[in-house]
Amino acid sequence: MQKMKTTGKLKTTGLSRETILDVYKAVMRGRRVDERLWQLTRIGKFSFNISGQGAEVGQAAMALAFDYDKDYFLPYYRDLTAVLMWGMTTKDIMLAGFGKEADPASHGRQMPSHYGSKAHNIVSHSSPVSTQYPISAGIAYGAQMRGEDYVTVVTTGDGSFSQGECAVAMNIAGVHKMPVVFVVENNGYAISVPDKEQYAVEKLADRGPAFGFNGIRVNGSDFAETYLAFKQAVTDARQGNGPTLIEIMVERLTSHSSDDDQRVYRSAEELAEIKENDPVKLFQQQLIDEGYLNEADIDRIEKELETEINQATDEAEAMPDPDPAKITDQLYAE
Protein backbone atom coordinates (compact mmCIF):
# COMPACT_ATOMS: atom_id res chain seq x y z
CA MET A 1 0.00 0.00 0.00
CA GLN A 2 1.30 3.44 -0.91
CA LYS A 3 2.22 5.54 2.13
CA MET A 4 1.55 9.27 1.96
CA LYS A 5 2.47 12.09 4.33
CA THR A 6 0.42 15.10 5.35
CA THR A 7 1.51 18.05 3.20
CA GLY A 8 -1.56 20.25 2.64
CA LYS A 9 -1.74 23.44 4.71
CA LEU A 10 -4.99 23.92 6.59
CA LYS A 11 -5.24 27.58 5.54
CA THR A 12 -5.91 26.44 1.97
CA THR A 13 -9.30 25.08 3.10
CA GLY A 14 -10.62 28.56 3.91
CA LEU A 15 -12.07 27.18 7.15
CA SER A 16 -12.07 29.15 10.39
CA ARG A 17 -10.14 28.08 13.47
CA GLU A 18 -13.46 27.35 15.17
CA THR A 19 -14.50 24.99 12.38
CA ILE A 20 -11.13 23.26 12.32
CA LEU A 21 -11.28 22.72 16.08
CA ASP A 22 -14.79 21.28 15.64
CA VAL A 23 -13.34 18.90 13.06
CA TYR A 24 -10.54 17.92 15.44
CA LYS A 25 -13.11 17.15 18.13
CA ALA A 26 -15.10 15.08 15.63
CA VAL A 27 -11.96 13.13 14.71
CA MET A 28 -11.20 12.49 18.37
CA ARG A 29 -14.83 11.55 19.03
CA GLY A 30 -14.62 8.94 16.28
CA ARG A 31 -11.41 7.50 17.77
CA ARG A 32 -12.58 7.51 21.40
CA VAL A 33 -16.01 6.06 20.62
CA ASP A 34 -14.36 3.35 18.53
CA GLU A 35 -12.07 2.50 21.43
CA ARG A 36 -15.09 2.20 23.72
CA LEU A 37 -16.80 -0.11 21.23
CA TRP A 38 -13.79 -2.42 21.33
CA GLN A 39 -13.89 -2.43 25.13
CA LEU A 40 -17.59 -3.29 25.20
CA THR A 41 -17.04 -6.07 22.66
CA ARG A 42 -14.15 -7.59 24.58
CA ILE A 43 -16.11 -7.73 27.85
CA GLY A 44 -19.08 -9.36 26.12
CA LYS A 45 -21.56 -6.48 26.18
CA PHE A 46 -21.42 -5.99 22.39
CA SER A 47 -21.53 -8.88 19.96
CA PHE A 48 -19.32 -7.41 17.23
CA ASN A 49 -17.24 -4.41 16.18
CA ILE A 50 -15.74 -3.42 12.87
CA SER A 51 -13.39 -0.53 13.35
CA GLY A 52 -12.71 2.72 11.51
CA GLN A 53 -9.50 3.52 13.35
CA GLY A 54 -7.09 5.04 10.85
CA ALA A 55 -9.77 6.55 8.60
CA GLU A 56 -11.07 9.28 10.93
CA VAL A 57 -9.33 12.25 9.30
CA GLY A 58 -10.35 11.27 5.78
CA GLN A 59 -13.93 10.65 6.86
CA ALA A 60 -14.16 14.00 8.65
CA ALA A 61 -12.83 15.82 5.58
CA MET A 62 -15.36 14.00 3.39
CA ALA A 63 -18.36 14.67 5.62
CA LEU A 64 -17.60 18.35 6.08
CA ALA A 65 -18.02 19.01 2.36
CA PHE A 66 -21.74 18.10 2.39
CA ASP A 67 -24.94 19.81 3.52
CA TYR A 68 -26.29 17.63 6.32
CA ASP A 69 -29.73 19.22 6.13
CA LYS A 70 -30.48 18.00 2.61
CA ASP A 71 -27.80 15.68 1.23
CA TYR A 72 -28.00 11.87 1.55
CA PHE A 73 -25.34 9.61 3.00
CA LEU A 74 -25.09 5.85 2.39
CA PRO A 75 -22.22 4.75 4.63
CA TYR A 76 -20.43 1.48 5.02
CA TYR A 77 -19.49 -0.21 8.25
CA ARG A 78 -16.25 1.68 9.02
CA ASP A 79 -17.80 5.16 8.73
CA LEU A 80 -18.22 5.88 12.44
CA THR A 81 -16.56 9.30 12.36
CA ALA A 82 -18.51 10.38 9.28
CA VAL A 83 -21.95 9.40 10.62
CA LEU A 84 -21.21 11.15 13.91
CA MET A 85 -20.38 14.32 11.98
CA TRP A 86 -23.50 13.91 9.84
CA GLY A 87 -25.77 14.04 12.89
CA MET A 88 -25.87 10.71 14.66
CA THR A 89 -24.95 10.86 18.34
CA THR A 90 -22.65 8.81 20.51
CA LYS A 91 -25.75 7.49 22.26
CA ASP A 92 -27.21 6.41 18.90
CA ILE A 93 -24.09 4.32 18.29
CA MET A 94 -24.32 2.76 21.74
CA LEU A 95 -28.02 1.98 21.32
CA ALA A 96 -27.22 0.04 18.15
CA GLY A 97 -24.38 -1.85 19.80
CA PHE A 98 -26.52 -2.85 22.75
CA GLY A 99 -29.36 -3.80 20.38
CA LYS A 100 -31.91 -1.50 22.03
CA GLU A 101 -35.38 -0.63 20.77
CA ALA A 102 -34.48 3.07 20.59
CA ASP A 103 -31.65 2.38 18.09
CA PRO A 104 -32.42 4.78 15.19
CA ALA A 105 -30.82 2.52 12.58
CA SER A 106 -33.01 -0.56 13.06
CA HIS A 107 -34.62 -0.58 16.52
CA GLY A 108 -32.07 -3.17 17.61
CA ARG A 109 -32.60 -5.48 14.64
CA GLN A 110 -29.33 -4.88 12.74
CA MET A 111 -25.77 -5.86 13.52
CA PRO A 112 -23.59 -3.17 15.12
CA SER A 113 -21.81 -0.80 12.68
CA HIS A 114 -24.85 -0.76 10.35
CA TYR A 115 -25.48 2.96 10.62
CA GLY A 116 -28.75 4.63 9.73
CA SER A 117 -30.86 7.62 10.71
CA LYS A 118 -33.97 8.67 8.82
CA ALA A 119 -33.89 12.04 10.59
CA HIS A 120 -30.45 12.75 9.11
CA ASN A 121 -30.81 11.20 5.62
CA ILE A 122 -28.39 8.42 6.56
CA VAL A 123 -29.53 5.27 4.77
CA SER A 124 -28.82 2.01 6.57
CA HIS A 125 -27.08 -0.73 4.60
CA SER A 126 -27.31 -4.49 4.51
CA SER A 127 -24.53 -6.87 5.51
CA PRO A 128 -23.79 -8.07 1.93
CA VAL A 129 -21.15 -5.54 0.94
CA SER A 130 -21.64 -2.71 -1.58
CA THR A 131 -25.41 -3.15 -1.94
CA GLN A 132 -25.60 0.52 -0.96
CA TYR A 133 -24.04 1.56 -4.27
CA PRO A 134 -27.05 0.88 -6.54
CA ILE A 135 -29.37 2.41 -3.93
CA SER A 136 -27.30 5.58 -3.97
CA ALA A 137 -27.76 5.85 -7.73
CA GLY A 138 -31.51 5.50 -7.26
CA ILE A 139 -31.57 8.26 -4.64
CA ALA A 140 -29.47 10.51 -6.89
CA TYR A 141 -31.76 9.80 -9.85
CA GLY A 142 -34.66 10.85 -7.63
CA ALA A 143 -33.04 14.26 -7.19
CA GLN A 144 -32.94 14.66 -10.96
CA MET A 145 -36.51 13.51 -11.47
CA ARG A 146 -37.85 15.84 -8.78
CA GLY A 147 -35.57 18.72 -9.66
CA GLU A 148 -34.30 18.85 -6.09
CA ASP A 149 -30.93 20.25 -5.00
CA TYR A 150 -29.41 17.42 -2.99
CA VAL A 151 -26.28 15.37 -3.51
CA THR A 152 -25.82 11.73 -2.54
CA VAL A 153 -22.57 10.27 -1.23
CA VAL A 154 -21.92 6.53 -0.90
CA THR A 155 -18.90 4.75 0.53
CA THR A 156 -17.41 1.28 0.53
CA GLY A 157 -14.05 -0.38 1.13
CA ASP A 158 -11.41 -1.46 -1.36
CA GLY A 159 -12.33 -5.13 -1.06
CA SER A 160 -16.04 -4.41 -1.42
CA PHE A 161 -15.32 -2.23 -4.46
CA SER A 162 -14.71 -5.38 -6.50
CA GLN A 163 -18.40 -6.27 -6.22
CA GLY A 164 -20.48 -5.94 -9.38
CA GLU A 165 -22.94 -3.61 -7.68
CA CYS A 166 -20.34 -0.85 -7.78
CA ALA A 167 -19.92 -1.12 -11.55
CA VAL A 168 -23.67 -1.20 -12.14
CA ALA A 169 -24.22 1.92 -10.02
CA MET A 170 -21.36 3.88 -11.56
CA ASN A 171 -22.39 2.96 -15.07
CA ILE A 172 -25.98 4.23 -14.77
CA ALA A 173 -24.84 7.31 -12.82
CA GLY A 174 -22.35 8.17 -15.53
CA VAL A 175 -24.95 7.76 -18.28
CA HIS A 176 -27.41 10.12 -16.57
CA LYS A 177 -24.83 12.46 -14.98
CA MET A 178 -26.37 11.87 -11.57
CA PRO A 179 -25.53 14.09 -8.57
CA VAL A 180 -23.65 11.42 -6.62
CA VAL A 181 -20.15 11.12 -5.17
CA PHE A 182 -18.84 7.56 -5.13
CA VAL A 183 -16.21 6.84 -2.48
CA VAL A 184 -13.88 3.91 -1.90
CA GLU A 185 -11.92 4.00 1.36
CA ASN A 186 -8.78 2.07 0.48
CA ASN A 187 -6.94 0.69 3.52
CA GLY A 188 -4.98 -1.85 1.50
CA TYR A 189 -6.70 -5.00 2.72
CA ALA A 190 -9.90 -6.88 1.91
CA ILE A 191 -10.05 -8.60 5.30
CA SER A 192 -6.71 -10.44 4.91
CA VAL A 193 -6.18 -10.05 1.15
CA PRO A 194 -3.67 -7.28 0.24
CA ASP A 195 -4.35 -4.80 -2.53
CA LYS A 196 -1.88 -6.40 -4.97
CA GLU A 197 -4.13 -9.47 -5.03
CA GLN A 198 -7.38 -7.49 -5.29
CA TYR A 199 -7.05 -5.39 -8.43
CA ALA A 200 -4.72 -4.87 -11.39
CA VAL A 201 -5.18 -1.13 -11.97
CA GLU A 202 -2.68 1.23 -10.38
CA LYS A 203 -5.42 3.21 -8.65
CA LEU A 204 -9.04 2.34 -7.96
CA ALA A 205 -9.81 5.95 -8.90
CA ASP A 206 -8.89 4.98 -12.48
CA ARG A 207 -12.24 3.22 -12.73
CA GLY A 208 -14.09 6.54 -12.71
CA PRO A 209 -13.15 7.55 -16.28
CA ALA A 210 -14.19 4.08 -17.48
CA PHE A 211 -17.75 5.10 -16.60
CA GLY A 212 -17.50 8.61 -17.99
CA PHE A 213 -16.59 10.74 -15.00
CA ASN A 214 -13.62 11.95 -13.00
CA GLY A 215 -11.70 9.70 -10.61
CA ILE A 216 -9.43 11.13 -7.91
CA ARG A 217 -7.13 9.52 -5.37
CA VAL A 218 -6.52 11.53 -2.20
CA ASN A 219 -4.39 11.06 0.89
CA GLY A 220 -6.88 10.45 3.67
CA SER A 221 -4.29 11.43 6.25
CA ASP A 222 -4.20 14.91 4.69
CA PHE A 223 -7.30 16.80 5.80
CA ALA A 224 -6.84 19.78 3.47
CA GLU A 225 -6.26 17.69 0.34
CA THR A 226 -9.23 15.44 1.06
CA TYR A 227 -11.63 18.22 2.02
CA LEU A 228 -10.85 20.30 -1.08
CA ALA A 229 -11.35 17.29 -3.36
CA PHE A 230 -14.76 16.55 -1.86
CA LYS A 231 -15.75 20.21 -1.90
CA GLN A 232 -15.11 20.31 -5.66
CA ALA A 233 -16.91 16.99 -6.23
CA VAL A 234 -19.99 18.23 -4.34
CA THR A 235 -19.96 21.49 -6.29
CA ASP A 236 -19.76 19.60 -9.58
CA ALA A 237 -22.62 17.29 -8.61
CA ARG A 238 -24.83 20.16 -7.44
CA GLN A 239 -24.20 22.09 -10.65
CA GLY A 240 -25.29 19.18 -12.84
CA ASN A 241 -21.82 18.04 -13.92
CA GLY A 242 -22.34 14.45 -12.83
CA PRO A 243 -20.59 12.03 -10.49
CA THR A 244 -17.05 11.84 -9.15
CA LEU A 245 -15.24 8.79 -7.83
CA ILE A 246 -12.91 9.56 -4.91
CA GLU A 247 -10.47 6.98 -3.61
CA ILE A 248 -9.40 7.86 -0.07
CA MET A 249 -6.13 6.25 0.96
CA VAL A 250 -6.46 5.42 4.65
CA GLU A 251 -4.83 3.21 7.25
CA ARG A 252 -6.46 0.25 9.01
CA LEU A 253 -4.96 0.28 12.47
CA THR A 254 -7.00 -2.61 13.81
CA SER A 255 -7.88 -6.07 12.63
CA HIS A 256 -10.64 -6.35 10.05
CA SER A 257 -13.18 -6.86 12.82
CA SER A 258 -13.45 -8.13 16.37
CA ASP A 259 -13.49 -11.66 14.90
CA ASP A 260 -10.14 -11.27 13.12
CA ASP A 261 -6.46 -11.15 14.10
CA GLN A 262 -4.38 -9.23 11.57
CA ARG A 263 -1.13 -10.37 13.18
CA VAL A 264 -1.62 -13.62 11.24
CA TYR A 265 -1.20 -11.93 7.85
CA ARG A 266 0.54 -8.58 8.55
CA SER A 267 4.15 -8.43 9.71
CA ALA A 268 5.19 -6.92 13.01
CA GLU A 269 7.16 -4.31 11.03
CA GLU A 270 4.10 -3.27 9.02
CA LEU A 271 1.94 -2.99 12.13
CA ALA A 272 4.59 -0.90 13.88
CA GLU A 273 4.81 1.40 10.86
CA ILE A 274 1.09 2.09 10.63
CA LYS A 275 0.95 2.75 14.36
CA GLU A 276 3.78 5.24 13.99
CA ASN A 277 1.92 6.94 11.12
CA ASP A 278 -1.45 7.07 12.92
CA PRO A 279 -3.39 9.76 10.96
CA VAL A 280 -5.01 11.09 14.15
CA LYS A 281 -1.60 11.78 15.69
CA LEU A 282 -0.38 13.38 12.44
CA PHE A 283 -3.47 15.61 12.27
CA GLN A 284 -3.11 16.66 15.89
CA GLN A 285 0.53 17.58 15.35
CA GLN A 286 -0.31 19.51 12.19
CA LEU A 287 -2.93 21.53 14.08
CA ILE A 288 -0.39 22.34 16.79
CA ASP A 289 2.31 23.26 14.26
CA GLU A 290 -0.02 25.56 12.32
CA GLY A 291 -1.36 27.27 15.44
CA TYR A 292 -4.91 25.93 15.49
CA LEU A 293 -4.56 23.75 18.59
CA ASN A 294 -2.82 23.90 21.96
CA GLU A 295 -2.44 21.64 24.98
CA ALA A 296 -5.32 23.32 26.80
CA ASP A 297 -7.63 22.58 23.84
CA ILE A 298 -6.50 18.95 23.79
CA ASP A 299 -7.14 18.46 27.51
CA ARG A 300 -10.53 20.19 27.36
CA ILE A 301 -11.73 18.14 24.40
CA GLU A 302 -10.56 14.86 25.94
CA LYS A 303 -12.45 15.59 29.16
CA GLU A 304 -15.60 16.58 27.26
CA LEU A 305 -15.50 13.40 25.19
CA GLU A 306 -14.87 11.19 28.21
CA THR A 307 -17.97 12.61 29.90
CA GLU A 308 -20.05 12.33 26.74
CA ILE A 309 -19.06 8.72 26.02
CA ASN A 310 -19.51 7.54 29.60
CA GLN A 311 -22.95 9.11 29.80
CA ALA A 312 -24.00 7.72 26.41
CA THR A 313 -22.82 4.23 27.36
CA ASP A 314 -24.67 4.22 30.67
CA GLU A 315 -27.88 5.68 29.26
CA ALA A 316 -27.97 3.34 26.26
CA GLU A 317 -27.33 0.23 28.32
CA ALA A 318 -30.26 1.12 30.59
CA MET A 319 -32.73 1.51 27.70
CA PRO A 320 -35.38 -1.18 26.98
CA ASP A 321 -34.64 -4.11 24.71
CA PRO A 322 -36.89 -4.76 21.69
CA ASP A 323 -40.12 -6.64 22.34
CA PRO A 324 -39.69 -10.14 20.81
CA ALA A 325 -43.37 -10.16 19.89
CA LYS A 326 -42.72 -7.22 17.54
CA ILE A 327 -39.63 -8.62 15.84
CA THR A 328 -41.13 -8.28 12.36
CA ASP A 329 -42.30 -4.71 12.88
CA GLN A 330 -40.45 -1.94 11.02
CA LEU A 331 -39.34 -4.27 8.23
CA TYR A 332 -41.57 -2.63 5.62
CA ALA A 333 -43.01 0.84 5.18
CA GLU A 334 -46.53 1.19 6.50
N, C-alpha and C positions, 0 to 999 in steps of 0.2 A: 504494500500500500504506500502511495506517495505521501511523504511527510511535508507539511507546509507550516511556515512560521507566521506569526502575526506581524503584518507590516503596515496595514492601513491605519492612518491617523483618524482618531475619532472626530476631529473637527470637520473632516470632509463630509460627515453625515448631516451637518446642519442642525443637529439635535442639541437641546439645551442641557446644561449640567443636571438639572432636575430630572429630565427624561432619562439621561444616561444612568443616573443613580437608581431610578426606578427599574431600569433594565437590569442593572447589577443585582438589585434585590430579587428580581424575578429569576435570574440565573441561580442565585443562591437558594431561593425557595425551591426550585426544581431539584437541586442537588440535595438539600437537607430533607425534603419530603421523600425523595428516592431512597436515601439512607434509612429513613424511618420505615419505609415499606420493606426493605431487606430485613430489618430487625424484627418486624412483625411476622414476616414469613418464617424466619429462622426459629422463632419461639412458638410457632404453630398457630398463630392467630389469623394469619392470611394463608391461603392455599397456594399462592403462586405470585411471582413477580418477574417482570421482564423490564430491564433497566434501560434508562436513557442517559446514564452517566457517561459523559464525554461529548454529548451532543447539545448540551444546554445553551451554549453561546450561539451556535448556528440556529437553533430553534427560536431563541429569543429575537435574533435579527430577522428571521423570516416572519414571525408573528407580528412584529412591530410595523411591518409595511402594509398591513391590511386594516380595513375599517371593521371593527368588531360588531358594530351596530347593524351592519347589513350584509357583509361578506359571509361566505360559507366555508367551513373548514371540515375536511374529511381526514382525520388523523390516522396514524397507525400506532401500534402498541408502545413505541418508545417515546411518543410525543408528550411526555408529562409536562415539561417546561412550557411548551407551546400552548397546551390547553389551559394551563393555569394563567398564562398571559391573556388568553382569549376570553376568559371570564369564569371558568370553573374555579372552585375554591379548594383549599386544602381539605376541608371537611367533605366536599363532594368525593374527592379521591379516596378518603378513608371509608366513606359509606360504601363505595363500590368494593373495596378490598374486604370489608367485613361482611359484604353481601346483605346489606340492610334494605328494607323496603323503601326508604327515602333516597336511595341511590338514584341520581337523575339520569344516569345512562340506561339503566334497565330494571330499576326497582329490585336489585339484588339477583337478577337472573342471568347476567353475563359473567364471564371470567373477569378477574382484575385486569387492568390496563386496556380495557375496551371502552375508551372514553366516548362520552356523548352527553349533549345538553341541548334540548330543544330550545330553551330560552336563549341560548347563545349561538344558535345556528351551527352547532358542532354535531355532525352526523356520526352516530355510532357505527362501528364496523363489525363484520363477522370474523370468526377465527380463521377460515381459509384466506390466505394472504392475497392482497391486492384486489379483492372484490370491490373495494371502495373506488377504484379507478373508473370503471364504467359508470358507477353512480354519479361520480363527480361530473362526468361529461353530460349526463342527463340533467343535473342541476344547472350546469352552465348553459345548456341549450334552452332550459326554461327561462333564463334571464333574457336570451335573445327573443324568444317567442313572446314574452310579456313586455319587452322593451324596458326592462328594469336594470338599474345601474348597480349590480352587485357582481363581485368576482368570486370564483370558487378556487380554493387551493386544496390539493390532495397530496398526501405523502405516502411513501412506502420505503422499504429498505432495499439494499442492493441485491440481496438474494431474491426477495419477492419481485423485484423488477424484471426478472426473467419469465414471470408468468404471462400467459397470453392476454389476460385481461388488460394489461398495461398497453400492449400494442393496439388492441381494439379501441380502447378509449382515446389514445393519442391520434389514431388514424381518423376517427370521426370528428374529433375536435379540430384537427388540422383542416379537414375538408370544409367545415362550417365556420372556421375562425372563431371558435368559442372563447368566451372570457374565462379561461381557466389557467392556473399555474400548476403544472405537474412537478412534483418534487421527488427525488430519490436521495435518501440519506445514506451515503456510502461509508460504512465503517470497515470495509475490507473483508468481512466474513458473512457468509450465509450459514448461520449456526457455526459449524466447524469447517466449512469449505472456504478457502481463501479466494480472493478476487481473480487470481490468475487461472483458476479452474471454473470460474463462473461465466466469464464473457471474454470474447476475443477482441472487441474494440478497445482502443486506448482509453477512451472516456465513455461513460454511460451517457453523458450529455450529447455525444455524437449522434445518438438516436433521434434527437429532436428534429434536425434537418431532414431525416429520412421521412418524416411525416409532415414536412412543410412548414416548420417553425423553428425558432431559434433554440439552441441548446447551450447552456452555460455551466461550467464547473466553477465552484467557488470554494474557498478555504473556510470551512465552518468554524475554525478557531479564530478567524478574523472577523470581528463583529462589523466593522465598517464596510469591508468588501461584500460581505453577505447581505447586509441591510440594503446597500445601494443597488445590488443586483435585483433583489426582490422589489424594491421601490420602483425600478424601471419596468419590471415584468408586470406589476400591478397596474401601472400607468398605461402600458401597452394594451393590456386586456380591457381596461375600462374605456379606452379610446377606440375599441373595435379592431385592434390590430392582431387579435388572435392569441393563441397560447404561447407559453414559454416552458421549456423543460429546464429545471435547475437541479444540478447534481451538487449536493453539499457534502464535502469531504469532512467526515467527523471521526472521532475516536470511539471505540467501545471499550470502556475501562473495566467492565465486569464481564462475567460469563454471559452467554446468550440469554439465559434465564436462570431462575432459581433451581431448575432441574438439570443444569449443565455445569461442567467444570472445564473452563478453557485452558487450564494448565495441562490438559491431556494433549492439546493440539497447538498450543502457542508456547514458544520457548520462554525461559525465565528472562532472557535478555530482552525479548520483545515486550514482555509485560512490564519490565522495569523501565523501558524506554517510554511506553505510553503513559505510565504513571508520572514520569518526569515531565512529560509534555502535556499534562492535564490542562485542557483548554480553560477551565474555570480559574486555575491558578495564573495562567498566562493573561487572561482578561483582567483579573484583579490587579496584577502587576502593571499592565498597560494603563489602567485607570489611575493608579498611583503615580506612575511616571508622567502622565499627561495632565496631572493636577485635578482630576475629577473626584478622587477618592482619598480619604485619609484614615488613619487608624481609628479615630473616634467614630467615623461612619461605619467602618467594618464591625466594631464592637456593638454599636447600636443596632445595626441590621441583624446581627447574629442573635442578640437577645430578643428582638421582636419576633424573629422567625421561630426561635425555641418556644416562646410563649404561644404563638399561633399554632404550631404543630402539636404541642402537648394538649392544648385545648381541643383542637380538632379531633385528635385521636380519642381522647376521653369521651367527648360528646358523641362521636360516631359509634363507638363501641356500645354505648348505652342505649342507642336507638333500637326500635323494634325490628325483629326479623320479619321477612315476608310470611304471609299466611299461606301454608301449604295448600289450602283449599282453593286458593286463587292463583295457582301456579301458571295457568294458561291465560290469565288476564294480561292485557297490555301487549299481546303478541301481534294483534292486528288493529288497524284504525277502526274506531267505532263511528 
